[in-house]
């Protein structure tokens, strides 16, 4: 069974996070994701603030890095947030290359896939109430070990891994409750990811259907196609210039096109970016258009195997209208299409 959820990055204000999460809950959406882009607002503090303004909706963090927070700190924060939220936290982990590069972390020696694997194991051990001792390639918690100084509300918080590359996708299949695939995930990328996640699951004696497949989707819905496209062009440019090359390649976006966007962004030419982000590129990089068109595109991703479709930034010209439209227009249309 699929979930149609919403998510925002941490560039929006505290007030907006409260407003959009409350609205998402009111219209019946069951998960609200907060991503953490450095160095903007702290997504963990934003999530804590939602304990006062929401009551039922799951709050997902996508994704926190084990290089910015030690796994033991992540376990402590996750348990605290889950208690504040009444058992509604979903924890997303990932090794952001942009964060690592800007903080002088060497990708070749940092072993991000192994760091994520060890991070998941440490968090799970600590949440379970064990005295945690760990000797790994990346992290070391020596004897006598450490333990949480309080009893978590839940001893097992869902852990998702943000993954695009083949090694981390395999690790996701081995140890995670879910995968968060990157922006610009296409049906072909879902197939690519599923193969590698399935391989990891098989190695760990698990089944693919034990792992929730989510994806961040640049999403813009409006009453007409042109308005939806125009609202999303800037975000498409920003993300096309930053995602893993494998993602744009599988989406059919050529390297020369990506390089041109990168160089234009460096020159800070807003007018030129608008020209570069064609309707064809918007189609490849996002799900944008009328409610019916968005539902048609979402169905393609569900048919490919996605379970949690995260409408990200809900960029249409009127965000509150767009959040309502996801619940009252897009979702019913999608349900009808899936029943055919």
C-alpha positions in Angstrom: 0.0 0.0 0.0 1.4 3.4 -1.0 1.6 6.6 1.1 1.4 10.1 -0.5 3.2 12.3 1.9 4.7 15.8 2.0 8.1 17.2 2.9 10.0 20.4 3.1 13.7 21.4 3.6 14.9 23.5 6.4 15.0 26.8 4.5 11.4 27.6 5.4 10.6 29.4 8.6 9.6 27.8 11.9 6.1 29.3 11.5 5.8 27.8 8.0 6.9 24.4 9.2 4.2 24.6 11.9 1.5 25.8 9.4 2.3 23.2 6.7 2.5 20.2 9.1 -0.7 21.2 10.8 -2.4 21.5 7.4 -1.0 18.2 6.2 -2.5 16.5 9.3 -5.8 18.3 9.0 -6.3 17.1 5.4 -5.5 13.5 6.3 -1.9 13.0 5.1 -0.1 10.6 7.4 3.6 11.7 7.2 5.4 15.0 7.2 9.1 14.9 6.3 11.8 17.5 7.2 15.1 17.4 5.4 18.3 18.9 6.7 20.4 21.0 4.4 23.5 22.6 5.9 23.7 25.2 7.4 20.0 26.2 7.7 17.6 25.6 10.5 18.1 22.5 12.6 15.6 19.8 11.5 15.7 18.1 14.9 14.7 21.3 16.6 12.0 21.9 14.0 10.7 18.4 14.6 10.7 18.9 18.4 8.6 22.1 17.9 6.0 20.0 16.0 5.2 18.1 19.2 3.0 21.0 20.2 1.3 21.7 16.9 0.6 18.2 15.6 -1.0 15.2 17.2 -1.3 12.3 14.7 0.9 12.8 11.7 4.3 10.9 11.6 7.3 13.3 11.5 10.2 12.0 9.3 13.7 13.4 9.3 15.5 13.0 6.0 18.4 12.8 6.4 20.7 13.2 9.4 24.4 12.6 8.9 26.6 10.4 11.2 29.4 12.8 10.4 27.6 15.8 11.9 26.2 13.8 14.9 27.8 10.8 16.5 25.5 7.7 16.4 25.2 7.8 20.2 24.0 11.4 20.0 21.6 10.4 17.2 20.2 7.6 19.4 19.7 10.1 22.2 18.1 12.7 20.0 15.8 10.1 18.3 14.6 8.7 21.5 13.9 12.1 22.9 12.1 13.3 19.8 10.0 10.1 19.7 9.0 10.6 23.3 8.0 14.3 22.6 6.1 13.2 19.5 4.2 10.4 21.2 5.9 7.6 19.1 5.6 9.3 15.7 9.2 9.7 14.7 10.7 8.2 11.5 14.5 8.6 11.5 16.3 9.1 8.2 20.1 8.7 7.9 22.4 9.6 5.1 26.0 10.6 4.2 25.6 13.9 2.4 28.5 14.4 0.0 28.0 18.2 0.1 28.2 18.3 3.9 31.4 16.1 3.8 33.1 18.2 1.2 32.3 21.5 2.9 33.6 20.2 6.2 36.8 18.8 4.9 35.8 15.1 5.3 37.7 12.9 2.8 35.2 10.7 1.0 37.8 8.1 0.2 38.8 7.5 3.8 35.5 8.3 5.5 33.7 5.0 4.2 30.2 6.5 4.2 28.4 3.2 3.5 30.2 1.5 6.4 29.6 4.6 8.6 25.8 4.3 8.0 25.8 0.6 8.6 27.6 1.0 12.0 25.4 4.0 12.8 22.2 2.0 12.4 23.6 -0.8 14.5 24.7 1.5 17.3 21.3 3.4 17.3 19.3 0.1 17.4 21.5 -1.3 20.2 21.1 1.8 22.3 17.3 2.1 21.8 16.9 -1.5 22.7 18.3 -0.8 26.2 21.5 -2.7 25.8 24.9 -1.5 27.1 26.5 -0.8 23.8 30.0 -1.6 23.0 31.2 -1.2 19.4 34.5 -1.8 17.6 34.1 -0.9 13.9 36.0 0.5 11.0 34.5 4.0 11.6 33.2 4.2 15.2 34.6 2.8 18.4 32.7 2.6 21.7 35.0 0.8 24.2 34.3 -1.2 27.3 32.5 -0.5 29.6 30.2 0.8 26.9 27.3 3.3 27.0 23.6 3.1 27.5 20.7 5.6 27.4 19.9 7.0 30.8 16.1 6.7 30.2 13.7 4.2 28.8 12.7 5.1 25.2 9.0 5.3 24.4 9.7 2.8 21.6 12.6 0.4 21.5 12.4 0.2 17.7 12.1 3.5 15.8 11.8 3.1 12.0 15.2 3.9 10.4 15.4 4.9 6.7 18.5 5.4 4.7 18.9 8.1 2.0 20.7 6.3 -0.8 21.6 6.7 -4.4 24.8 4.8 -5.0 24.9 1.0 -5.4 26.9 0.2 -2.2 24.6 2.3 0.1 21.5 0.9 -1.6 22.8 -2.6 -0.8 23.4 -1.6 2.8 19.9 -0.2 3.0 18.6 -3.7 2.0 20.7 -5.3 4.7 19.9 -3.1 7.7 17.2 -0.5 7.1 13.4 -0.3 7.5 13.2 1.9 4.5 15.0 3.6 1.7 14.7 7.3 0.8 15.6 7.6 -2.9 16.8 11.0 -4.2 15.0 13.8 -5.9 14.6 13.1 -9.6 13.9 9.5 -9.0 12.4 8.1 -12.2 10.6 4.7 -12.7 13.9 3.5 -14.2 15.8 4.6 -11.2 13.4 2.8 -8.9 14.1 -0.4 -10.8 17.9 0.3 -10.6 17.6 0.9 -6.8 15.3 -2.1 -6.1 17.7 -4.5 -7.7 20.5 -3.4 -5.3 18.3 -3.2 -2.3 17.0 -6.7 -3.0 20.5 -8.0 -3.2 21.3 -6.5 0.2 18.1 -7.9 1.7 18.9 -11.4 0.3 22.4 -11.2 1.9 20.7 -10.4 5.3 18.0 -13.1 4.9 15.3 -10.5 4.5 12.6 -9.9 1.8 12.3 -6.8 -0.3 8.7 -6.3 0.9 10.1 -5.8 4.4 11.7 -2.5 3.2 9.6 0.6 2.6 10.7 2.4 -0.6 10.3 6.2 -0.4 11.5 8.9 -2.7 11.8 12.7 -2.5 9.9 14.1 -5.5 10.2 17.7 -6.6 6.5 18.5 -6.8 4.4 21.3 -8.1 0.7 21.3 -8.5 -1.5 24.0 -9.8 -4.8 24.5 -11.6 -3.0 24.7 -15.0 0.2 23.1 -16.3 2.1 26.3 -17.2 1.7 27.8 -13.7 2.9 24.6 -12.1 6.0 24.4 -14.4 6.9 28.1 -13.9 6.7 27.7 -10.1 9.2 24.9 -10.0 12.0 25.9 -12.5 14.3 27.4 -9.8 14.1 24.3 -7.6 14.7 22.0 -10.6 17.9 24.0 -11.4 19.2 23.8 -7.9 18.7 20.0 -7.6 19.8 19.1 -11.1 23.1 20.8 -10.2 23.5 18.8 -7.0 22.2 15.2 -7.3 24.4 12.2 -8.0 25.3 11.8 -11.7 23.7 8.4 -11.8 20.3 10.0 -11.0 20.4 12.6 -13.8 21.8 10.0 -16.2 19.0 7.5 -15.6 16.4 10.4 -15.7 17.7 11.2 -19.2 19.3 14.5 -18.3 22.7 14.8 -20.2 26.0 15.8 -18.6 26.3 18.9 -20.9 22.9 20.0 -19.7 23.9 19.6 -16.1 27.2 21.4 -16.6 25.5 24.3 -18.3 23.1 24.7 -15.4 25.9 24.5 -12.9 27.9 27.2 -14.6 24.9 29.5 -14.9 24.1 29.1 -11.2 27.6 30.0 -10.4 27.2 33.2 -12.5 24.0 33.8 -10.6 22.1 34.5 -13.8 18.4 34.0 -12.8 17.1 35.0 -16.3 19.4 32.5 -18.0 18.4 29.7 -15.7 14.7 30.3 -16.6 15.7 29.8 -20.2 17.7 26.6 -19.5 15.0 24.9 -17.5 12.8 23.9 -20.3 9.4 22.2 -20.0 11.1 19.0 -21.1 13.6 19.2 -18.3 10.9 20.0 -15.7 9.1 16.8 -16.8 12.2 14.8 -16.4 13.2 16.3 -13.0 9.9 16.8 -11.3 6.3 15.9 -11.0 4.5 19.1 -12.0 1.2 20.0 -13.5 -2.5 19.8 -12.9 -3.8 17.5 -10.2 -4.7 14.9 -12.9 -1.3 15.1 -14.5 0.5 14.8 -11.2 -1.6 11.7 -10.4 -0.7 10.1 -13.7 3.0 10.6 -13.0 2.8 9.4 -9.5 1.1 6.2 -10.7 4.2 5.5 -12.9 6.3 5.5 -9.7 3.9 3.3 -7.8 3.8 0.8 -10.6 7.7 0.8 -10.6 7.6 -0.1 -6.8 7.6 3.0 -4.7 5.6 2.9 -1.5 6.1 6.4 0.0 5.9 9.3 -2.5 7.2 12.4 -0.8 5.8 15.5 -2.5 8.7 17.8 -1.7 8.6 21.5 -1.2 5.0 21.5 -2.6 6.1 24.3 -4.8 2.9 25.3 -6.6 2.2 29.0 -6.6 0.1 28.6 -3.4 1.6 26.1 -1.0 -1.5 25.7 1.3 -3.7 25.2 -1.7 -1.2 22.7 -3.1 -1.1 20.7 0.2 -4.9 20.6 0.2 -5.0 19.6 -3.5 -2.7 16.7 -2.8 -5.2 15.3 -0.4 -8.5 16.3 -2.0 -7.7 16.1 -5.7 -4.4 14.2 -6.5 -4.9 11.4 -4.0 -8.5 10.5 -5.1 -7.6 10.7 -8.8 -4.6 8.4 -8.1 -6.8 5.9 -6.2 -9.2 5.8 -9.1 -6.4 5.2 -11.6 -5.0 2.4 -9.5 -8.4 0.6 -9.4 -8.7 0.5 -13.1 
